[in-house]
Amino acid sequence: MRILVLGAGGTGGYFGGRLLEAGADVTFLVRPARAQRLATDGLRIISLCGDFSSPVKTLTALDGVATFDLILLSCKAYDLDSAIAAIRPAVGPQTRILPLLNGLKHFDVLDAAFGSEHVLGGLCHISVTLGADGEIQHLNKLHRLTFGNRNADDKSLTTIAALLGSINAEVRVSEQITIELWEKFVFLASLAGITCLMRASIGDIAATTDGAAFARRLLQTCAEVARRSGIAPRERSLLEADAALTAIDSTLKASMLRDIERGGATEGEHILGDMLARARQYEIPNDVLALARCHVQAYEVQRLRANI
């Protein structure tokens, strides 16, 4: 099975590297600067679950290249259009695309571009970042990848599951991938909303007089959006989310807040904007969610003005 990984940053580089470590045929589609760094230093993973380093195959464009069996897509949502253009030559009749993006909006875009039969449901739970020397730093022991069919049974899933199941990570095939995608969307929108709005970690927010109450109101709004959309989050998921969003000793921050802290672009519209649009569609009270989205929008306006 020929695998194409778009990008060799944190998430794509980590799971692509673990596939390479397991002996898979992996090619990374990367920008020229990243290709040069990988040619010089190879792909390097620093992890409590085991370090790994290796030379890798890279491409900076796909013109004239044969199609791939599996494409791992882990770009940021704001790069989705350019990612689709980049991988399009690699998509053939049997190709399966496994997106590991946050949120849900990207599925509509990918389905329109390639057909829903090519697009698996996928999500991951991992905390990774690129170090100063281009190495992939895995920040804790959580490295979970979950995927499954969004539509009818797909015989290719068995082969993909066997391949991914061989890597040094926790890999799960889910028969309820739509529910799991929604549960992560609910939690992530709540986490991003409250930590970006307050510009603080969960523990610092929970230590305030009303912080936990605001976090819970945000979670209740997002969970109601899921219910009204026909996907009721499971009780266990909501209890875990509530505990994570109100833990007074937690240093947890959304990656969206880390993007703000470094002055980068955010996935604000893809996560908070989409959740708010759905809440308004169903006329669900959304005051904290709307304020969080407004806060991130104001940051983006300032960022763009500063870059003009």
C-alpha positions as CSV (number, residue, x, y, z in Angstrom):
1,M,0.0,0.0,0.0
2,R,1.4,3.4,-1.1
3,I,0.8,6.1,1.4
4,L,1.0,9.9,0.9
5,V,1.2,12.2,3.9
6,L,0.5,15.8,3.2
7,G,3.0,17.8,5.3
8,A,5.6,16.6,7.8
9,G,4.7,18.9,10.6
10,G,3.4,17.8,14.0
11,T,0.5,15.5,13.4
12,G,1.3,14.4,9.8
13,G,5.0,14.0,10.6
14,Y,4.3,12.0,13.8
15,F,1.8,9.5,12.3
16,G,3.7,9.3,9.0
17,G,6.9,8.6,10.9
18,R,5.2,5.9,12.9
19,L,4.0,4.3,9.7
20,L,7.5,4.5,8.2
21,E,8.9,3.0,11.4
22,A,6.5,0.0,10.9
23,G,7.9,-0.5,7.4
24,A,5.1,1.1,5.4
25,D,5.8,2.8,2.0
26,V,5.4,6.4,2.9
27,T,6.0,9.6,0.9
28,F,5.7,13.1,2.3
29,L,4.3,15.9,0.2
30,V,5.9,19.0,1.7
31,R,7.0,22.6,0.9
32,P,10.5,23.0,-0.5
33,A,12.0,24.4,2.7
34,R,10.7,21.4,4.7
35,A,11.9,19.0,1.9
36,Q,15.4,20.5,2.2
37,R,15.4,20.1,6.0
38,L,14.2,16.5,5.7
39,A,16.9,15.7,3.1
40,T,19.5,17.1,5.5
41,D,18.4,15.7,8.8
42,G,15.7,13.1,8.1
43,L,12.5,12.8,10.0
44,R,13.0,12.9,13.7
45,I,10.5,12.1,16.4
46,I,11.2,12.7,20.1
47,S,8.7,10.9,22.2
48,L,8.2,9.3,25.6
49,C,6.7,6.4,23.6
50,G,10.0,5.9,21.7
51,D,12.2,8.1,19.6
52,F,12.5,7.5,15.9
53,S,14.6,8.9,13.1
54,S,14.9,8.0,9.4
55,P,15.6,9.3,5.9
56,V,12.3,9.9,4.1
57,K,10.9,10.1,0.6
58,T,9.6,13.6,-0.2
59,L,7.8,15.4,-3.0
60,T,7.1,19.1,-3.4
61,A,4.5,18.5,-6.2
62,L,2.6,15.6,-7.7
63,D,2.6,16.4,-11.4
64,G,3.1,13.1,-13.3
65,V,3.2,11.0,-10.1
66,A,1.1,7.8,-9.9
67,T,-1.9,7.7,-7.5
68,F,-1.7,6.6,-3.9
69,D,-3.8,4.1,-2.0
70,L,-4.1,6.1,1.2
71,I,-3.6,9.9,1.8
72,L,-3.2,11.1,5.3
73,L,-4.4,14.7,5.5
74,S,-3.5,16.7,8.6
75,C,-3.3,20.3,7.4
76,K,-4.9,23.2,9.2
77,A,-8.4,24.0,8.1
78,Y,-7.4,27.4,6.6
79,D,-5.0,25.5,4.2
80,L,-7.7,23.0,3.1
81,D,-8.3,24.5,-0.4
82,S,-4.6,24.5,-1.2
83,A,-4.2,21.0,0.2
84,I,-7.0,19.7,-2.0
85,A,-5.3,21.1,-5.1
86,A,-2.0,19.6,-4.0
87,I,-3.3,16.0,-3.5
88,R,-5.7,15.9,-6.4
89,P,-3.3,14.3,-8.9
90,A,-2.7,11.5,-6.3
91,V,-6.3,10.5,-6.0
92,G,-7.4,7.5,-8.1
93,P,-10.5,5.3,-8.2
94,Q,-9.2,3.2,-5.2
95,T,-7.7,6.0,-3.1
96,R,-8.9,6.6,0.4
97,I,-8.4,10.0,2.1
98,L,-8.0,10.0,5.9
99,P,-8.5,13.5,7.2
100,L,-7.3,14.3,10.7
101,L,-8.5,17.9,10.8
102,N,-10.4,19.5,13.7
103,G,-14.1,20.1,13.3
104,L,-16.6,18.9,10.7
105,K,-16.8,21.5,7.9
106,H,-13.9,19.9,6.0
107,F,-16.0,16.8,5.2
108,D,-18.4,18.8,3.0
109,V,-15.4,20.3,1.1
110,L,-13.6,17.0,0.7
111,D,-16.8,15.2,-0.4
112,A,-17.5,17.8,-3.0
113,A,-13.9,17.6,-4.3
114,F,-13.4,13.8,-4.4
115,G,-16.7,12.1,-3.6
116,S,-17.7,10.9,-0.1
117,E,-16.8,7.3,-1.0
118,H,-13.1,8.3,-1.0
119,V,-13.2,10.1,2.4
120,L,-13.0,8.2,5.6
121,G,-13.9,9.6,9.0
122,G,-10.8,10.3,11.1
123,L,-9.7,12.1,14.2
124,C,-6.7,12.0,16.5
125,H,-5.8,12.9,20.0
126,I,-2.1,14.0,20.3
127,S,-0.1,16.9,21.5
128,V,2.9,17.5,19.2
129,T,4.9,20.4,18.0
130,L,7.9,21.1,15.7
131,G,11.1,21.9,17.6
132,A,13.5,24.6,16.6
133,D,15.6,22.2,14.6
134,G,12.7,20.7,12.8
135,E,12.2,17.7,15.0
136,I,8.7,16.5,16.0
137,Q,8.3,16.7,19.8
138,H,5.6,14.5,21.2
139,L,4.6,16.2,24.5
140,N,3.0,13.4,26.4
141,K,2.1,9.7,26.0
142,L,-1.3,10.2,24.3
143,H,-1.1,9.3,20.6
144,R,-4.5,8.0,19.5
145,L,-5.8,7.8,16.0
146,T,-9.4,6.8,15.4
147,F,-11.0,6.2,12.0
148,G,-13.9,4.5,10.3
149,N,-16.4,4.5,7.5
150,R,-18.8,7.4,7.3
151,N,-21.0,5.7,4.6
152,A,-21.5,2.2,3.5
153,D,-19.1,-0.7,4.2
154,D,-15.7,-0.2,2.5
155,K,-13.7,-3.4,1.9
156,S,-10.5,-1.3,1.9
157,L,-11.0,-0.5,5.5
158,T,-9.7,-4.0,6.5
159,T,-6.4,-3.5,4.8
160,I,-6.0,0.1,6.1
161,A,-6.9,-1.1,9.6
162,A,-4.2,-3.8,9.5
163,L,-1.6,-1.3,8.3
164,L,-2.4,1.4,10.8
165,G,-2.8,-1.2,13.6
166,S,0.9,-2.1,13.2
167,I,2.3,1.3,14.2
168,N,3.6,2.5,17.5
169,A,0.4,4.4,18.5
170,E,-3.1,3.6,19.8
171,V,-5.2,3.0,16.7
172,R,-8.9,2.3,16.8
173,V,-11.4,1.4,14.1
174,S,-14.8,2.9,15.1
175,E,-18.2,1.7,14.0
176,Q,-19.6,5.0,15.4
177,I,-17.1,7.4,13.8
178,T,-19.8,10.1,13.2
179,I,-20.6,10.2,16.9
180,E,-17.0,10.3,17.9
181,L,-16.3,13.2,15.4
182,W,-19.2,15.1,16.9
183,E,-18.0,14.5,20.5
184,K,-14.6,15.8,19.7
185,F,-16.1,18.8,17.9
186,V,-18.2,19.6,21.0
187,F,-15.3,19.3,23.3
188,L,-12.8,21.2,21.1
189,A,-15.2,24.1,20.4
190,S,-15.8,24.3,24.2
191,L,-12.1,24.2,25.0
192,A,-11.1,26.6,22.3
193,G,-13.9,28.9,23.1
194,I,-13.2,29.2,26.8
195,T,-9.4,29.3,26.7
196,C,-9.2,31.8,23.8
197,L,-11.9,34.0,25.4
198,M,-10.1,34.1,28.7
199,R,-6.5,33.8,27.2
200,A,-5.7,31.4,30.0
201,S,-5.4,27.7,30.8
202,I,-8.3,25.6,32.1
203,G,-6.8,25.6,35.6
204,D,-6.5,29.3,35.7
205,I,-10.0,29.8,34.5
206,A,-11.4,27.3,36.9
207,A,-9.7,29.1,39.8
208,T,-11.9,32.2,39.1
209,T,-15.3,32.8,40.6
210,D,-17.3,32.1,37.5
211,G,-14.9,30.4,35.2
212,A,-16.3,26.8,35.6
213,A,-19.8,28.0,35.1
214,F,-18.9,29.8,31.8
215,A,-17.1,26.7,30.6
216,R,-20.1,24.5,31.5
217,R,-22.5,26.9,29.7
218,L,-20.3,26.7,26.6
219,L,-20.2,22.9,26.8
220,Q,-24.0,22.7,27.2
221,T,-24.5,25.0,24.1
222,C,-22.2,22.8,21.9
223,A,-23.8,19.6,23.2
224,E,-27.2,20.9,22.3
225,V,-26.1,21.8,18.8
226,A,-25.0,18.1,18.4
227,R,-28.3,16.8,19.7
228,R,-30.4,19.1,17.5
229,S,-28.2,17.9,14.6
230,G,-29.3,14.4,15.2
231,I,-26.1,13.2,17.0
232,A,-26.5,13.0,20.8
233,P,-23.1,12.9,22.6
234,R,-22.9,10.0,24.9
235,E,-23.1,10.6,28.7
236,R,-19.6,9.4,29.3
237,S,-18.2,11.8,26.8
238,L,-20.0,14.7,28.3
239,L,-18.9,13.8,31.8
240,E,-15.3,13.5,30.7
241,A,-15.5,16.9,28.9
242,D,-17.0,18.6,31.9
243,A,-14.2,17.3,34.1
244,A,-11.5,18.4,31.6
245,L,-13.0,21.8,31.2
246,T,-13.3,22.6,35.0
247,A,-10.2,20.9,36.5
248,I,-8.6,23.5,38.8
249,D,-5.1,22.0,38.5
250,S,-5.1,21.7,34.7
251,T,-2.6,23.4,32.4
252,L,-4.6,22.5,29.3
253,K,-5.0,25.1,26.6
254,A,-6.5,24.7,23.1
255,S,-4.1,24.7,20.2
256,M,-6.1,27.7,19.0
257,L,-4.9,29.6,22.0
258,R,-1.3,28.6,21.3
259,D,-1.8,29.8,17.8
260,I,-2.9,33.2,19.2
261,E,0.0,33.3,21.7
262,R,2.5,32.9,18.9
263,G,0.7,35.4,16.6
264,G,-0.4,32.8,14.0
265,A,-3.5,32.2,12.0
266,T,-6.3,30.3,13.8
267,E,-9.0,27.8,12.9
268,G,-11.5,30.1,14.6
269,E,-14.1,30.1,11.8
270,H,-13.8,26.4,11.1
271,I,-14.4,25.6,14.8
272,L,-16.2,28.4,16.6
273,G,-17.8,30.0,13.6
274,D,-19.2,26.7,12.4
275,M,-20.5,25.8,15.8
276,L,-22.1,29.2,16.2
277,A,-23.8,29.0,12.8
278,R,-25.3,25.7,13.8
279,A,-26.5,27.1,17.1
280,R,-28.1,30.0,15.5
281,Q,-29.7,27.7,12.9
282,Y,-31.5,25.9,15.7
283,E,-32.1,29.1,17.8
284,I,-30.0,27.7,20.7
285,P,-28.9,30.3,23.3
286,N,-25.3,31.0,22.5
287,D,-24.0,34.1,24.3
288,V,-20.7,32.7,25.5
289,L,-20.1,30.9,22.2
290,A,-20.8,34.1,20.3
291,L,-18.5,36.1,22.5
292,A,-15.7,33.6,22.1
293,R,-16.0,33.7,18.3
294,C,-16.1,37.5,18.4
295,H,-12.9,37.5,20.5
296,V,-11.0,35.3,18.0
297,Q,-12.4,37.3,15.0
298,A,-11.1,40.5,16.6
299,Y,-7.7,38.9,17.1
300,E,-7.7,37.9,13.4
301,V,-8.6,41.4,12.3
302,Q,-5.7,42.8,14.3
303,R,-3.3,40.1,13.0
304,L,-4.2,40.8,9.4
305,R,-3.9,44.6,9.9
306,A,-0.5,44.2,11.4
307,N,0.7,42.1,8.4
308,I,-0.6,44.5,5.8
